[in-house]
Every structure is written in C-alpha cells, then in structure tokens.
Amino acid sequence: MSDLNLNTFKARRAEAIKRMEKNSVLVISSAKLVSRNNDTTFPFRQDSNFYYLTGFQEPDSVMLLHSNGRSALFCREKNPDLEKWDGFMWGPEAAKDFYGFDEAFDINKINDILPELIRGNETLYALVGKNIDFDSKITNWINSANSMERHQGNIDLKNFSNILGSMRLIKDDEEISLIKKSCEIAAISHSNVMQNVSVGMSEYDLECMYLNEFKINGSREASYTPIVAGGSRACILHYIENNQTVKDGELVLVDAGCEYGMYASDITRTYPINGKFSAEQKAVYDIVLAAHNAACEAAIIGDPCTNPQKTSEKVLSQGLLDIGFLKGSLDEILEKEDFKEFYYHKIGHWMGLDVHDDCPYSLDGNEVKFDKGMVMTIEPGIYVNDTADVDDKWKGIGIRIENDILITEDGFENLTSKVPVETDDIENLMKS
C-alpha cells in the first residue's frame, strides 16, 4: 500500500502520456528481490521510477503506458501457497482494479503478450541504461514486435529518463509533506544523538545510535548507508567502515538520513566528540557555514541550479585565502580551481524518492532553473588531508554541513533546521 493517494499515481500516468509522442508506448520495470547470500535476500525496496507512476509495491512487475491513454500492469499471479511464506500478493485482476490500470497480466506471460501490445507503434520509451538486464528484454520485445509487422516501420527505442526526471523534479504537496516528515525525523535523531555522545565511543556506536533514533522517531529505514567518520577519516567522502574509535579532541562527521513513506532526507553535521571545538576546528567550520548559508541564498526561482555551487566555491575560496591555505588573488584561485584541493565535490543534489533523486541538472544543453517545489541538498565542505601544504595543526580536519532545502516563492525553506548548525548551539546542545 502506498502513503500517497492512489489518484496521484493515475494523474502521474496521465501526465506521462501527455509527454509521449503519438503512436508510442512506455515500458518500465519494478525492482527485483536481490540475493544477499545463499537463500536470503536484502529487504525489498521498490524502484523509485516504477513506484512514482504506479504506487505498486511488489517485485517482478512491469508497467506499460500507451499514448492513446491505455495502461497495463504485468505482475505475479496470486499464489496462496507462496503467500504463507512471503505474505500478501495482489494478483493481476485485483491489482488492476485497485491501482486503476486498464489491463493486467501474469508476468510469466510477458514475452508472449507484450510484443503484441507494442506492435505497430512507432516509438517505445524506456529508462535506457538504468537496468542492463531489462534493456536486453526491451530489445527482444521490440525485435519480436517488429517481426510481426513486416510491412510497417520498425519501432524506435527512445530514452524517457529526462522526461520522467523532469516530472519528478517538481514535488507536489503530498510529496513535500512526506519529505518534511522524513527531514523532521532525521533532524530530531541527529540532535538526540549529539546530546548523548561521549569520548571513547566508536563510529559504530554512533551509527547504531542514529539508526535506532530513526526507528524510534518513525522511520524504519535509513535512506543510505550512514557515514560516521572521526578525525582525518572525515576527509574520505564515502567513508562507511564506521569501525574506529573517535578520540578526545577529534571531530566526527556524520552524514545520515532516513526514509519516510519512500521519501528521503539527508543531513550532515560535524561536531567535536568532547563537545568543544578547538580554535582551528571552529575557524574552518565557520568558513563552511558561511558557504552553506550563501549557497542556500543563491537558490532562487528562475536562476540556474548551478548558482549555489559557484557561490560556495567563491565563499570557500575567500575563507581558505583568509586563513592562508591558498595563495594569490580570489579571481586566480577561482579560475585555476585551486580550491579543489580542499573542496572536491559538488554543493548538493536533488532529493525526493531517492536521496540522489533521478532528475536532470541540464536539458538540451541548458542548465535547469530553480522552480517552486524543487528539493535540493546544500552541503559544502572543507577537507584538510595530511598531504596538504599547511601547518600540522590544521591537518586531519574534515568538515561538511548539509541541510535539505525546499525552493519556495519567497526563496527557500530549510527542512532540516531542527538540528543545530552554529558552533555555539552545537556546544550548548552537547552540554545539555
């Protein structure tokens, strides 16, 4: 069952059909159960694109939309014996009626039925490149259909990814409500953990605390594997080993978010494990915070979505120049991109059903412009590796600050503001 109104999915399918060419079909696959080892699987999580258009939460399913307005769902047949082991299954007829499809079929018959449904069309849309195995099936179905229509033109395969991604880019009120709840849970969880950390804890201890807080506050799943990086390990962007002790005097960078109703949150906070920033840590932190705040202000309706990135690069470069990490003029630093020694990632990403939402940043060679209802993370950072040409007192400091913002008519709304971000507020929270 979905957390959204089922009419929402029917409306999305209708919108997708409007964006299709005449005499075309769109075919999208669900996620599959993924083997973990031997006879166990990872918890099932539906493919976000498939869910966005169907609301259907079973594996081994395929959706077909036709430009004439018709829709079809392929799914597993109802199997009472299997349900005793794995739980409820809709079956094609019940799924068709409940989820509002015109037709439904047994997924085991798709190789016979789907070529018949697509024959005679000029275009087949798919999410090309998202799933290599499904791409191969698409090719086989097209070939089968083409062989049935010897006296008509072949079906052309076209990528629907940017079209669907553009639809997903603007969140409706229901989606925004779920994202806000996800962000609230994550923010409360971050605050609660920060109040209860202590010197001598391991990164794994902290990871457990975050995952537990997510569940306590209403989210069953993290939206990605948490990053809990103490000391110099914070300079490794995708550090997930989370198995070292955080020593007295070290910062710990925690990048952790959760899912609620399939929608993600994504928060990063960096704080001293002993509750007190050193002078060097605070100096770097304040530069990152200034860049974060300026980047948020640069997210303005009608402006390119890359503006926050450019703004963060300018503010961070000036800060790095001020504390002596970089030399020369600001213009030279920006032109040569000298800041990349300390700031080597992008400012953020779209967020929604995926923590890195499957939405474009440019279309037809033009940058996507901000619009009301978009959700983006803002996450600048400074990372001082041991190889940096700076005084030893700075080495090993890695700081990232990340919030999730909603683009509004008046600017932006920080959806994760319930967790402190100022150094004084963090220290006061950790004392309480």
PyMOL commands that set and color helices and strands:
alter all, ss='L'
color gray80, all
select helices_A, chain A and resi 6-18+48-54+80-86+92-99+107-118+132-148+161-169+173-194+203-216+231-235+279-297+307-322+330-336+338-341+392-394+423-431
alter helices_A, ss='H'
color red, helices_A
select strands_A, chain A and resi 24-29+35-37+40-41+62-66+71-75+103-106+123-126+156-159+227-230+251-256+259-260+263-264+267-272+362-363+366-367+375-378+381-383+398-400+403-408+411-414
alter strands_A, ss='S'
color yellow, strands_A
deselect
rebuild
show_as cartoon
